[in-house]
Amino acid sequence: MPIHLRTRLAMLVMAAVLVIPIVQGSLRGIDHILTCTEQVETPFQVILNDGVPIVTGSVAIEEGDPVLFCGGLGVEISVGPSATRDVTVFATLTNESAVDWFGTVDLSVGDVRIPIDLGRVPSGSSLSESIELSLGEGVTEFGGSLLIGP
């Protein structure tokens, strides 16, 4: 093999090695760098029976401090009726910390992951976003993760 082909092949391999982290990196549909990720409990299911959504679930509320994530962030995920689709999912982020944060709730609906971008949440305030979903017949379980960055 001629020397000029070897050097070109070596350069191509080096370029490919440098591109691997870019190809492997993914922000999962969010627009900020993550510094904290925590699982948020969502104790409910939606049962779609003949096109009528039925929300089931329960939660035990205890006295004391509310559950805070990532050093002072409260998250609430809830489901309500929708005028155009099956259900509306509401995600509310309350920032009780001393600094501003960018927040995204990574919602798991069955086997599908849906990022709900809440944007910048100033210190001492709350932001809420909603998303309307069409669900398949049967039982659909919801889960969520809080994705926070500076």
Beta strands, then each sheet from edge to edge (+ up, - down):
strand 1: 36-40
strand 2: 44-49
strand 3: 52-57
strand 4: 73-81
strand 5: 87-95
strand 6: 101-109
strand 7: 112-121
strand 8: 126-133
strand 9: 138-149
sheet 1: 1+ 9- 2+ 3-
sheet 2: 1+ 9- 6+ 7-
sheet 3: 4+ 5- 8+
end
